[in-house]
Structures are given as C-alpha cells and as structure tokens.
Amino acid sequence: MRINGARQFRGNDGNSYFVQDAHKADMHKGKYILTVKVNGVYKLCYDMFYKLLYFNTIKDAQREVLYSADFIRTM
C-alpha cells in the first residue's frame, strides 16, 4: 500500500477503503471519515472503542489503515 492521497484505496489486509467528506455538523472533529467495503457496501469505520474515526487529511486516513488496520472495526 502506498500513501498517495487517493480517496479510494486497497489496504494491505485486502479490504477496499474509501475516504468521504464528514458531515458539515461534524467538521470540528475532522474533515474526513473512513469507510470500508463489506459485502459490496461501504460501512463506517470505528476504532477499537467503537468511536467514529475522523481525519484532517486523506493521507492521515491512509496512514491509519497502513499502521493499525487490525484495530479498525465496522458495525
């Protein structure tokens, strides 16, 4: 996996990820949210404590997938 700023990418774990803009009301938490493709549908990604992941840049989201994909959960 290469960190290049693309919104859609595939992680080293084989999952397809997509970085979306956060809702306008949640912009103070971060500009982007991370989703993962599960059974053909993109689902929101949460950390190990089931807190929604927000990021300031797309590259930050890619780094999170690269370094800690084992701790990313979906509902």
mmCIF file of the N, C-alpha and C atoms, coordinates in Angstrom:
data_MODEL
# 
_entry.id   MODEL 
# 
loop_
_atom_site.group_PDB 
_atom_site.id 
_atom_site.type_symbol 
_atom_site.label_atom_id 
_atom_site.label_alt_id 
_atom_site.label_comp_id 
_atom_site.label_asym_id 
_atom_site.label_entity_id 
_atom_site.label_seq_id 
_atom_site.pdbx_PDB_ins_code 
_atom_site.Cartn_x 
_atom_site.Cartn_y 
_atom_site.Cartn_z 
_atom_site.occupancy 
_atom_site.B_iso_or_equiv 
_atom_site.pdbx_formal_charge 
_atom_site.auth_seq_id 
_atom_site.auth_comp_id 
_atom_site.auth_asym_id 
_atom_site.auth_atom_id 
_atom_site.pdbx_PDB_model_num 
ATOM 1   N N  . MET A 1 1  ? 0.833   -1.175 0.000  1.00 0.00 ? 1  MET A N  1 
ATOM 2   C CA . MET A 1 1  ? 0.000   0.000  0.000  1.00 0.00 ? 1  MET A CA 1 
ATOM 3   C C  . MET A 1 1  ? 0.882   1.244  0.000  1.00 0.00 ? 1  MET A C  1 
ATOM 4   N N  . ARG A 1 2  ? 0.510   2.210  -0.801 1.00 0.00 ? 2  ARG A N  1 
ATOM 5   C CA . ARG A 1 2  ? 1.260   3.453  -0.920 1.00 0.00 ? 2  ARG A CA 1 
ATOM 6   C C  . ARG A 1 2  ? 0.381   4.610  -0.437 1.00 0.00 ? 2  ARG A C  1 
ATOM 7   N N  . ILE A 1 3  ? 0.948   5.507  0.334  1.00 0.00 ? 3  ILE A N  1 
ATOM 8   C CA . ILE A 1 3  ? 0.220   6.684  0.809  1.00 0.00 ? 3  ILE A CA 1 
ATOM 9   C C  . ILE A 1 3  ? 0.354   7.766  -0.250 1.00 0.00 ? 3  ILE A C  1 
ATOM 10  N N  . ASN A 1 4  ? -0.757  8.035  -0.978 1.00 0.00 ? 4  ASN A N  1 
ATOM 11  C CA . ASN A 1 4  ? -0.673  8.952  -2.102 1.00 0.00 ? 4  ASN A CA 1 
ATOM 12  C C  . ASN A 1 4  ? -1.798  9.976  -2.146 1.00 0.00 ? 4  ASN A C  1 
ATOM 13  N N  . GLY A 1 5  ? -2.733  9.962  -1.221 1.00 0.00 ? 5  GLY A N  1 
ATOM 14  C CA . GLY A 1 5  ? -3.802  10.946 -1.211 1.00 0.00 ? 5  GLY A CA 1 
ATOM 15  C C  . GLY A 1 5  ? -5.019  10.569 -2.027 1.00 0.00 ? 5  GLY A C  1 
ATOM 16  N N  . ALA A 1 6  ? -5.086  9.342  -2.547 1.00 0.00 ? 6  ALA A N  1 
ATOM 17  C CA . ALA A 1 6  ? -6.266  8.907  -3.296 1.00 0.00 ? 6  ALA A CA 1 
ATOM 18  C C  . ALA A 1 6  ? -7.401  8.585  -2.327 1.00 0.00 ? 6  ALA A C  1 
ATOM 19  N N  . ARG A 1 7  ? -8.624  8.948  -2.700 1.00 0.00 ? 7  ARG A N  1 
ATOM 20  C CA . ARG A 1 7  ? -9.762  8.695  -1.815 1.00 0.00 ? 7  ARG A CA 1 
ATOM 21  C C  . ARG A 1 7  ? -10.107 7.215  -1.720 1.00 0.00 ? 7  ARG A C  1 
ATOM 22  N N  . GLN A 1 8  ? -9.959  6.486  -2.790 1.00 0.00 ? 8  GLN A N  1 
ATOM 23  C CA . GLN A 1 8  ? -10.272 5.054  -2.782 1.00 0.00 ? 8  GLN A CA 1 
ATOM 24  C C  . GLN A 1 8  ? -8.969  4.279  -2.897 1.00 0.00 ? 8  GLN A C  1 
ATOM 25  N N  . PHE A 1 9  ? -8.783  3.308  -1.999 1.00 0.00 ? 9  PHE A N  1 
ATOM 26  C CA . PHE A 1 9  ? -7.543  2.542  -1.996 1.00 0.00 ? 9  PHE A CA 1 
ATOM 27  C C  . PHE A 1 9  ? -7.785  1.182  -1.372 1.00 0.00 ? 9  PHE A C  1 
ATOM 28  N N  . ARG A 1 10 ? -6.841  0.288  -1.589 1.00 0.00 ? 10 ARG A N  1 
ATOM 29  C CA . ARG A 1 10 ? -6.904  -1.058 -1.026 1.00 0.00 ? 10 ARG A CA 1 
ATOM 30  C C  . ARG A 1 10 ? -5.790  -1.198 0.004  1.00 0.00 ? 10 ARG A C  1 
ATOM 31  N N  . GLY A 1 11 ? -6.166  -1.642 1.204  1.00 0.00 ? 11 GLY A N  1 
ATOM 32  C CA . GLY A 1 11 ? -5.196  -1.801 2.281  1.00 0.00 ? 11 GLY A CA 1 
ATOM 33  C C  . GLY A 1 11 ? -4.420  -3.092 2.145  1.00 0.00 ? 11 GLY A C  1 
ATOM 34  N N  . ASN A 1 12 ? -3.396  -3.250 2.977  1.00 0.00 ? 12 ASN A N  1 
ATOM 35  C CA . ASN A 1 12 ? -2.597  -4.475 2.968  1.00 0.00 ? 12 ASN A CA 1 
ATOM 36  C C  . ASN A 1 12 ? -3.390  -5.678 3.451  1.00 0.00 ? 12 ASN A C  1 
ATOM 37  N N  . ASP A 1 13 ? -4.505  -5.434 4.149  1.00 0.00 ? 13 ASP A N  1 
ATOM 38  C CA . ASP A 1 13 ? -5.354  -6.525 4.615  1.00 0.00 ? 13 ASP A CA 1 
ATOM 39  C C  . ASP A 1 13 ? -6.303  -7.025 3.533  1.00 0.00 ? 13 ASP A C  1 
ATOM 40  N N  . GLY A 1 14 ? -6.283  -6.416 2.346  1.00 0.00 ? 14 GLY A N  1 
ATOM 41  C CA . GLY A 1 14 ? -7.099  -6.855 1.224  1.00 0.00 ? 14 GLY A CA 1 
ATOM 42  C C  . GLY A 1 14 ? -8.448  -6.168 1.126  1.00 0.00 ? 14 GLY A C  1 
ATOM 43  N N  . ASN A 1 15 ? -8.806  -5.336 2.085  1.00 0.00 ? 15 ASN A N  1 
ATOM 44  C CA . ASN A 1 15 ? -10.086 -4.631 2.062  1.00 0.00 ? 15 ASN A CA 1 
ATOM 45  C C  . ASN A 1 15 ? -9.989  -3.365 1.225  1.00 0.00 ? 15 ASN A C  1 
ATOM 46  N N  . SER A 1 16 ? -11.123 -2.972 0.652  1.00 0.00 ? 16 SER A N  1 
ATOM 47  C CA . SER A 1 16 ? -11.202 -1.746 -0.121 1.00 0.00 ? 16 SER A CA 1 
ATOM 48  C C  . SER A 1 16 ? -11.721 -0.632 0.785  1.00 0.00 ? 16 SER A C  1 
ATOM 49  N N  . TYR A 1 17 ? -10.999 0.487  0.839  1.00 0.00 ? 17 TYR A N  1 
ATOM 50  C CA . TYR A 1 17 ? -11.348 1.611  1.701  1.00 0.00 ? 17 TYR A CA 1 
ATOM 51  C C  . TYR A 1 17 ? -11.698 2.819  0.849  1.00 0.00 ? 17 TYR A C  1 
ATOM 52  N N  . PHE A 1 18 ? -12.547 3.686  1.406  1.00 0.00 ? 18 PHE A N  1 
ATOM 53  C CA . PHE A 1 18 ? -12.949 4.910  0.725  1.00 0.00 ? 18 PHE A CA 1 
ATOM 54  C C  . PHE A 1 18 ? -13.029 6.028  1.760  1.00 0.00 ? 18 PHE A C  1 
ATOM 55  N N  . VAL A 1 19 ? -12.407 7.164  1.474  1.00 0.00 ? 19 VAL A N  1 
ATOM 56  C CA . VAL A 1 19 ? -12.413 8.314  2.379  1.00 0.00 ? 19 VAL A CA 1 
ATOM 57  C C  . VAL A 1 19 ? -13.478 9.292  1.886  1.00 0.00 ? 19 VAL A C  1 
ATOM 58  N N  . GLN A 1 20 ? -14.431 9.613  2.770  1.00 0.00 ? 20 GLN A N  1 
ATOM 59  C CA . GLN A 1 20 ? -15.530 10.507 2.419  1.00 0.00 ? 20 GLN A CA 1 
ATOM 60  C C  . GLN A 1 20 ? -15.443 11.791 3.228  1.00 0.00 ? 20 GLN A C  1 
ATOM 61  N N  . ASP A 1 21 ? -16.099 12.838 2.733  1.00 0.00 ? 21 ASP A N  1 
ATOM 62  C CA . ASP A 1 21 ? -16.181 14.088 3.483  1.00 0.00 ? 21 ASP A CA 1 
ATOM 63  C C  . ASP A 1 21 ? -17.080 13.881 4.696  1.00 0.00 ? 21 ASP A C  1 
ATOM 64  N N  . ALA A 1 22 ? -16.688 14.453 5.815  1.00 0.00 ? 22 ALA A N  1 
ATOM 65  C CA . ALA A 1 22 ? -17.508 14.383 7.023  1.00 0.00 ? 22 ALA A CA 1 
ATOM 66  C C  . ALA A 1 22 ? -18.708 15.319 6.871  1.00 0.00 ? 22 ALA A C  1 
ATOM 67  N N  . HIS A 1 23 ? -19.746 15.051 7.636  1.00 0.00 ? 23 HIS A N  1 
ATOM 68  C CA . HIS A 1 23 ? -20.931 15.898 7.626  1.00 0.00 ? 23 HIS A CA 1 
ATOM 69  C C  . HIS A 1 23 ? -20.555 17.290 8.130  1.00 0.00 ? 23 HIS A C  1 
ATOM 70  N N  . LYS A 1 24 ? -21.251 18.290 7.632  1.00 0.00 ? 24 LYS A N  1 
ATOM 71  C CA . LYS A 1 24 ? -20.920 19.669 7.975  1.00 0.00 ? 24 LYS A CA 1 
ATOM 72  C C  . LYS A 1 24 ? -20.975 19.928 9.483  1.00 0.00 ? 24 LYS A C  1 
ATOM 73  N N  . ALA A 1 25 ? -21.886 19.280 10.190 1.00 0.00 ? 25 ALA A N  1 
ATOM 74  C CA . ALA A 1 25 ? -22.009 19.473 11.637 1.00 0.00 ? 25 ALA A CA 1 
ATOM 75  C C  . ALA A 1 25 ? -20.830 18.859 12.393 1.00 0.00 ? 25 ALA A C  1 
ATOM 76  N N  . ASP A 1 26 ? -20.128 17.909 11.776 1.00 0.00 ? 26 ASP A N  1 
ATOM 77  C CA . ASP A 1 26 ? -19.008 17.229 12.426 1.00 0.00 ? 26 ASP A CA 1 
ATOM 78  C C  . ASP A 1 26 ? -17.648 17.716 11.947 1.00 0.00 ? 26 ASP A C  1 
ATOM 79  N N  . MET A 1 27 ? -17.586 18.810 11.220 1.00 0.00 ? 27 MET A N  1 
ATOM 80  C CA . MET A 1 27 ? -16.319 19.300 10.677 1.00 0.00 ? 27 MET A CA 1 
ATOM 81  C C  . MET A 1 27 ? -15.325 19.689 11.769 1.00 0.00 ? 27 MET A C  1 
ATOM 82  N N  . HIS A 1 28 ? -15.799 20.029 12.965 1.00 0.00 ? 28 HIS A N  1 
ATOM 83  C CA . HIS A 1 28 ? -14.873 20.406 14.034 1.00 0.00 ? 28 HIS A CA 1 
ATOM 84  C C  . HIS A 1 28 ? -14.088 19.199 14.545 1.00 0.00 ? 28 HIS A C  1 
ATOM 85  N N  . LYS A 1 29 ? -14.594 17.979 14.309 1.00 0.00 ? 29 LYS A N  1 
ATOM 86  C CA . LYS A 1 29 ? -13.895 16.762 14.731 1.00 0.00 ? 29 LYS A CA 1 
ATOM 87  C C  . LYS A 1 29 ? -12.845 16.342 13.714 1.00 0.00 ? 29 LYS A C  1 
ATOM 88  N N  . GLY A 1 30 ? -13.107 16.609 12.459 1.00 0.00 ? 30 GLY A N  1 
ATOM 89  C CA . GLY A 1 30 ? -12.197 16.253 11.381 1.00 0.00 ? 30 GLY A CA 1 
ATOM 90  C C  . GLY A 1 30 ? -12.893 16.451 10.050 1.00 0.00 ? 30 GLY A C  1 
ATOM 91  N N  . LYS A 1 31 ? -12.124 16.564 8.996  1.00 0.00 ? 31 LYS A N  1 
ATOM 92  C CA . LYS A 1 31 ? -12.686 16.872 7.684  1.00 0.00 ? 31 LYS A CA 1 
ATOM 93  C C  . LYS A 1 31 ? -13.165 15.628 6.937  1.00 0.00 ? 31 LYS A C  1 
ATOM 94  N N  . TYR A 1 32 ? -12.589 14.465 7.246  1.00 0.00 ? 32 TYR A N  1 
ATOM 95  C CA . TYR A 1 32 ? -12.897 13.243 6.506  1.00 0.00 ? 32 TYR A CA 1 
ATOM 96  C C  . TYR A 1 32 ? -13.237 12.089 7.447  1.00 0.00 ? 32 TYR A C  1 
ATOM 97  N N  . ILE A 1 33 ? -14.027 11.138 6.920  1.00 0.00 ? 33 ILE A N  1 
ATOM 98  C CA . ILE A 1 33 ? -14.311 9.893  7.629  1.00 0.00 ? 33 ILE A CA 1 
ATOM 99  C C  . ILE A 1 33 ? -13.882 8.732  6.737  1.00 0.00 ? 33 ILE A C  1 
ATOM 100 N N  . LEU A 1 34 ? -13.644 7.594  7.349  1.00 0.00 ? 34 LEU A N  1 
ATOM 101 C CA . LEU A 1 34 ? -13.149 6.420  6.635  1.00 0.00 ? 34 LEU A CA 1 
ATOM 102 C C  . LEU A 1 34 ? -14.247 5.373  6.553  1.00 0.00 ? 34 LEU A C  1 
ATOM 103 N N  . THR A 1 35 ? -14.412 4.761  5.381  1.00 0.00 ? 35 THR A N  1 
ATOM 104 C CA . THR A 1 35 ? -15.361 3.668  5.201  1.00 0.00 ? 35 THR A CA 1 
ATOM 105 C C  . THR A 1 35 ? -14.626 2.476  4.597  1.00 0.00 ? 35 THR A C  1 
ATOM 106 N N  . VAL A 1 36 ? -15.157 1.277  4.849  1.00 0.00 ? 36 VAL A N  1 
ATOM 107 C CA . VAL A 1 36 ? -14.574 0.050  4.321  1.00 0.00 ? 36 VAL A CA 1 
ATOM 108 C C  . VAL A 1 36 ? -15.673 -0.728 3.602  1.00 0.00 ? 36 VAL A C  1 
ATOM 109 N N  . LYS A 1 37 ? -15.316 -1.396 2.507  1.00 0.00 ? 37 LYS A N  1 
ATOM 110 C CA . LYS A 1 37 ? -16.289 -2.144 1.714  1.00 0.00 ? 37 LYS A CA 1 
ATOM 111 C C  . LYS A 1 37 ? -16.479 -3.532 2.316  1.00 0.00 ? 37 LYS A C  1 
ATOM 112 N N  . VAL A 1 38 ? -17.717 -3.823 2.734  1.00 0.00 ? 38 VAL A N  1 
ATOM 113 C CA . VAL A 1 38 ? -18.075 -5.118 3.305  1.00 0.00 ? 38 VAL A CA 1 
ATOM 114 C C  . VAL A 1 38 ? -19.282 -5.639 2.534  1.00 0.00 ? 38 VAL A C  1 
ATOM 115 N N  . ASN A 1 39 ? -19.124 -6.765 1.843  1.00 0.00 ? 39 ASN A N  1 
ATOM 116 C CA . ASN A 1 39 ? -20.196 -7.372 1.050  1.00 0.00 ? 39 ASN A CA 1 
ATOM 117 C C  . ASN A 1 39 ? -20.793 -6.390 0.037  1.00 0.00 ? 39 ASN A C  1 
ATOM 118 N N  . GLY A 1 40 ? -19.959 -5.598 -0.592 1.00 0.00 ? 40 GLY A N  1 
ATOM 119 C CA . GLY A 1 40 ? -20.400 -4.681 -1.635 1.00 0.00 ? 40 GLY A CA 1 
ATOM 120 C C  . GLY A 1 40 ? -20.948 -3.356 -1.139 1.00 0.00 ? 40 GLY A C  1 
ATOM 121 N N  . VAL A 1 41 ? -20.958 -3.136 0.170  1.00 0.00 ? 41 VAL A N  1 
ATOM 122 C CA . VAL A 1 41 ? -21.491 -1.905 0.752  1.00 0.00 ? 41 VAL A CA 1 
ATOM 123 C C  . VAL A 1 41 ? -20.407 -1.258 1.606  1.00 0.00 ? 41 VAL A C  1 
ATOM 124 N N  . TYR A 1 42 ? -20.243 0.057  1.462  1.00 0.00 ? 42 TYR A N  1 
ATOM 125 C CA . TYR A 1 42 ? -19.262 0.767  2.286  1.00 0.00 ? 42 TYR A CA 1 
ATOM 126 C C  . TYR A 1 42 ? -19.866 1.070  3.653  1.00 0.00 ? 42 TYR A C  1 
ATOM 127 N N  . LYS A 1 43 ? -19.146 0.675  4.722  1.00 0.00 ? 43 LYS A N  1 
ATOM 128 C CA . LYS A 1 43 ? -19.599 0.899  6.095  1.00 0.00 ? 43 LYS A CA 1 
ATOM 129 C C  . LYS A 1 43 ? -18.600 1.788  6.819  1.00 0.00 ? 43 LYS A C  1 
ATOM 130 N N  . LEU A 1 44 ? -19.098 2.557  7.781  1.00 0.00 ? 44 LEU A N  1 
ATOM 131 C CA . LEU A 1 44 ? -18.245 3.459  8.555  1.00 0.00 ? 44 LEU A CA 1 
ATOM 132 C C  . LEU A 1 44 ? -17.249 2.677  9.388  1.00 0.00 ? 44 LEU A C  1 
ATOM 133 N N  . CYS A 1 45 ? -16.076 3.251  9.575  1.00 0.00 ? 45 CYS A N  1 
ATOM 134 C CA . CYS A 1 45 ? -15.024 2.616  10.370 1.00 0.00 ? 45 CYS A CA 1 
ATOM 135 C C  . CYS A 1 45 ? -14.956 3.246  11.756 1.00 0.00 ? 45 CYS A C  1 
ATOM 136 N N  . TYR A 1 46 ? -14.767 2.387  12.748 1.00 0.00 ? 46 TYR A N  1 
ATOM 137 C CA . TYR A 1 46 ? -14.664 2.807  14.139 1.00 0.00 ? 46 TYR A CA 1 
ATOM 138 C C  . TYR A 1 46 ? -13.346 2.297  14.699 1.00 0.00 ? 46 TYR A C  1 
ATOM 139 N N  . ASP A 1 47 ? -12.878 2.924  15.783 1.00 0.00 ? 47 ASP A N  1 
ATOM 140 C CA . ASP A 1 47 ? -11.673 2.426  16.442 1.00 0.00 ? 47 ASP A CA 1 
ATOM 141 C C  . ASP A 1 47 ? -12.049 1.269  17.364 1.00 0.00 ? 47 ASP A C  1 
ATOM 142 N N  . MET A 1 48 ? -11.099 0.786  18.134 1.00 0.00 ? 48 MET A N  1 
ATOM 143 C CA . MET A 1 48 ? -11.354 -0.392 18.961 1.00 0.00 ? 48 MET A CA 1 
ATOM 144 C C  . MET A 1 48 ? -12.333 -0.119 20.099 1.00 0.00 ? 48 MET A C  1 
ATOM 145 N N  . PHE A 1 49 ? -12.619 1.150  20.394 1.00 0.00 ? 49 PHE A N  1 
ATOM 146 C CA . PHE A 1 49 ? -13.599 1.511  21.421 1.00 0.00 ? 49 PHE A CA 1 
ATOM 147 C C  . PHE A 1 49 ? -14.915 1.953  20.791 1.00 0.00 ? 49 PHE A C  1 
ATOM 148 N N  . TYR A 1 50 ? -15.104 1.662  19.498 1.00 0.00 ? 50 TYR A N  1 
ATOM 149 C CA . TYR A 1 50 ? -16.298 1.995  18.718 1.00 0.00 ? 50 TYR A CA 1 
ATOM 150 C C  . TYR A 1 50 ? -16.585 3.493  18.702 1.00 0.00 ? 50 TYR A C  1 
ATOM 151 N N  . LYS A 1 51 ? -15.530 4.258  18.521 1.00 0.00 ? 51 LYS A N  1 
ATOM 152 C CA . LYS A 1 51 ? -15.624 5.702  18.330 1.00 0.00 ? 51 LYS A CA 1 
ATOM 153 C C  . LYS A 1 51 ? -15.338 5.966  16.853 1.00 0.00 ? 51 LYS A C  1 
ATOM 154 N N  . LEU A 1 52 ? -16.197 6.747  16.205 1.00 0.00 ? 52 LEU A N  1 
ATOM 155 C CA . LEU A 1 52 ? -16.060 7.010  14.777 1.00 0.00 ? 52 LEU A CA 1 
ATOM 156 C C  . LEU A 1 52 ? -14.732 7.696  14.478 1.00 0.00 ? 52 LEU A C  1 
ATOM 157 N N  . LEU A 1 53 ? -14.057 7.244  13.423 1.00 0.00 ? 53 LEU A N  1 
ATOM 158 C CA . LEU A 1 53 ? -12.740 7.774  13.064 1.00 0.00 ? 53 LEU A CA 1 
ATOM 159 C C  . LEU A 1 53 ? -12.890 9.014  12.178 1.00 0.00 ? 53 LEU A C  1 
ATOM 160 N N  . TYR A 1 54 ? -12.307 10.126 12.605 1.00 0.00 ? 54 TYR A N  1 
ATOM 161 C CA . TYR A 1 54 ? -12.257 11.367 11.834 1.00 0.00 ? 54 TYR A CA 1 
ATOM 162 C C  . TYR A 1 54 ? -10.798 11.691 11.533 1.00 0.00 ? 54 TYR A C  1 
ATOM 163 N N  . PHE A 1 55 ? -10.568 12.298 10.345 1.00 0.00 ? 55 PHE A N  1 
ATOM 164 C CA . PHE A 1 55 ? -9.209  12.636 9.935  1.00 0.00 ? 55 PHE A CA 1 
ATOM 165 C C  . PHE A 1 55 ? -9.187  14.025 9.322  1.00 0.00 ? 55 PHE A C  1 
ATOM 166 N N  . ASN A 1 56 ? -8.057  14.709 9.464  1.00 0.00 ? 56 ASN A N  1 
ATOM 167 C CA . ASN A 1 56 ? -7.899  16.046 8.887  1.00 0.00 ? 56 ASN A CA 1 
ATOM 168 C C  . ASN A 1 56 ? -7.479  15.990 7.425  1.00 0.00 ? 56 ASN A C  1 
ATOM 169 N N  . THR A 1 57 ? -6.750  14.942 7.024  1.00 0.00 ? 57 THR A N  1 
ATOM 170 C CA . THR A 1 57 ? -6.331  14.793 5.629  1.00 0.00 ? 57 THR A CA 1 
ATOM 171 C C  . THR A 1 57 ? -6.594  13.360 5.171  1.00 0.00 ? 57 THR A C  1 
ATOM 172 N N  . ILE A 1 58 ? -6.626  13.172 3.870  1.00 0.00 ? 58 ILE A N  1 
ATOM 173 C CA . ILE A 1 58 ? -6.814  11.837 3.304  1.00 0.00 ? 58 ILE A CA 1 
ATOM 174 C C  . ILE A 1 58 ? -5.605  10.966 3.614  1.00 0.00 ? 58 ILE A C  1 
ATOM 175 N N  . LYS A 1 59 ? -4.427  11.560 3.598  1.00 0.00 ? 59 LYS A N  1 
ATOM 176 C CA . LYS A 1 59 ? -3.214  10.792 3.895  1.00 0.00 ? 59 LYS A CA 1 
ATOM 177 C C  . LYS A 1 59 ? -3.196  10.296 5.335  1.00 0.00 ? 59 LYS A C  1 
ATOM 178 N N  . ASP A 1 60 ? -3.778  11.051 6.256  1.00 0.00 ? 60 ASP A N  1 
ATOM 179 C CA . ASP A 1 60 ? -3.887  10.581 7.643  1.00 0.00 ? 60 ASP A CA 1 
ATOM 180 C C  . ASP A 1 60 ? -4.751  9.326  7.724  1.00 0.00 ? 60 ASP A C  1 
ATOM 181 N N  . ALA A 1 61 ? -5.822  9.292  6.951  1.00 0.00 ? 61 ALA A N  1 
ATOM 182 C CA . ALA A 1 61 ? -6.687  8.111  6.922  1.00 0.00 ? 61 ALA A CA 1 
ATOM 183 C C  . ALA A 1 61 ? -5.934  6.914  6.343  1.00 0.00 ? 61 ALA A C  1 
ATOM 184 N N  . GLN A 1 62 ? -5.141  7.139  5.311  1.00 0.00 ? 62 GLN A N  1 
ATOM 185 C CA . GLN A 1 62 ? -4.368  6.050  4.726  1.00 0.00 ? 62 GLN A CA 1 
ATOM 186 C C  . GLN A 1 62 ? -3.306  5.545  5.692  1.00 0.00 ? 62 GLN A C  1 
ATOM 187 N N  . ARG A 1 63 ? -2.701  6.440  6.450  1.00 0.00 ? 63 ARG A N  1 
ATOM 188 C CA . ARG A 1 63 ? -1.713  6.015  7.453  1.00 0.00 ? 63 ARG A CA 1 
ATOM 189 C C  . ARG A 1 63 ? -2.363  5.172  8.546  1.00 0.00 ? 63 ARG A C  1 
ATOM 190 N N  . GLU A 1 64 ? -3.575  5.533  8.941  1.00 0.00 ? 64 GLU A N  1 
ATOM 191 C CA . GLU A 1 64 ? -4.288  4.758  9.959  1.00 0.00 ? 64 GLU A CA 1 
ATOM 192 C C  . GLU A 1 64 ? -4.526  3.331  9.471  1.00 0.00 ? 64 GLU A C  1 
ATOM 193 N N  . VAL A 1 65 ? -4.902  3.173  8.209  1.00 0.00 ? 65 VAL A N  1 
ATOM 194 C CA . VAL A 1 65 ? -5.118  1.839  7.644  1.00 0.00 ? 65 VAL A CA 1 
ATOM 195 C C  . VAL A 1 65 ? -3.795  1.093  7.538  1.00 0.00 ? 65 VAL A C  1 
ATOM 196 N N  . LEU A 1 66 ? -2.749  1.772  7.138  1.00 0.00 ? 66 LEU A N  1 
ATOM 197 C CA . LEU A 1 66 ? -1.451  1.129  6.966  1.00 0.00 ? 66 LEU A CA 1 
ATOM 198 C C  . LEU A 1 66 ? -0.884  0.632  8.289  1.00 0.00 ? 66 LEU A C  1 
ATOM 199 N N  . TYR A 1 67 ? -0.961  1.452  9.324  1.00 0.00 ? 67 TYR A N  1 
ATOM 200 C CA . TYR A 1 67 ? -0.294  1.118  10.583 1.00 0.00 ? 67 TYR A CA 1 
ATOM 201 C C  . TYR A 1 67 ? -1.177  0.402  11.596 1.00 0.00 ? 67 TYR A C  1 
ATOM 202 N N  . SER A 1 68 ? -2.488  0.559  11.531 1.00 0.00 ? 68 SER A N  1 
ATOM 203 C CA . SER A 1 68 ? -3.337  -0.058 12.557 1.00 0.00 ? 68 SER A CA 1 
ATOM 204 C C  . SER A 1 68 ? -4.647  -0.587 11.989 1.00 0.00 ? 68 SER A C  1 
ATOM 205 N N  . ALA A 1 69 ? -4.585  -1.306 10.876 1.00 0.00 ? 69 ALA A N  1 
ATOM 206 C CA . ALA A 1 69 ? -5.788  -1.873 10.273 1.00 0.00 ? 69 ALA A CA 1 
ATOM 207 C C  . ALA A 1 69 ? -6.417  -2.948 11.156 1.00 0.00 ? 69 ALA A C  1 
ATOM 208 N N  . ASP A 1 70 ? -5.630  -3.571 12.022 1.00 0.00 ? 70 ASP A N  1 
ATOM 209 C CA . ASP A 1 70 ? -6.167  -4.611 12.900 1.00 0.00 ? 70 ASP A CA 1 
ATOM 210 C C  . ASP A 1 70 ? -7.136  -4.057 13.929 1.00 0.00 ? 70 ASP A C  1 
ATOM 211 N N  . PHE A 1 71 ? -7.043  -2.778 14.235 1.00 0.00 ? 71 PHE A N  1 
ATOM 212 C CA . PHE A 1 71 ? -7.876  -2.175 15.267 1.00 0.00 ? 71 PHE A CA 1 
ATOM 213 C C  . PHE A 1 71 ? -9.091  -1.452 14.711 1.00 0.00 ? 71 PHE A C  1 
ATOM 214 N N  . ILE A 1 72 ? -9.285  -1.469 13.397 1.00 0.00 ? 72 ILE A N  1 
ATOM 215 C CA . ILE A 1 72 ? -10.426 -0.803 12.773 1.00 0.00 ? 72 ILE A CA 1 
ATOM 216 C C  . ILE A 1 72 ? -11.604 -1.770 12.756 1.00 0.00 ? 72 ILE A C  1 
ATOM 217 N N  . ARG A 1 73 ? -12.761 -1.292 13.216 1.00 0.00 ? 73 ARG A N  1 
ATOM 218 C CA . ARG A 1 73 ? -13.975 -2.109 13.299 1.00 0.00 ? 73 ARG A CA 1 
ATOM 219 C C  . ARG A 1 73 ? -15.093 -1.465 12.481 1.00 0.00 ? 73 ARG A C  1 
ATOM 220 N N  . THR A 1 74 ? -16.101 -2.269 12.130 1.00 0.00 ? 74 THR A N  1 
ATOM 221 C CA . THR A 1 74 ? -17.319 -1.768 11.494 1.00 0.00 ? 74 THR A CA 1 
ATOM 222 C C  . THR A 1 74 ? -18.518 -2.316 12.249 1.00 0.00 ? 74 THR A C  1 
ATOM 223 N N  . MET A 1 75 ? -19.656 -1.706 12.027 1.00 0.00 ? 75 MET A N  1 
ATOM 224 C CA . MET A 1 75 ? -20.890 -2.196 12.656 1.00 0.00 ? 75 MET A CA 1 
ATOM 225 C C  . MET A 1 75 ? -21.800 -2.758 11.599 1.00 0.00 ? 75 MET A C  1 
# 
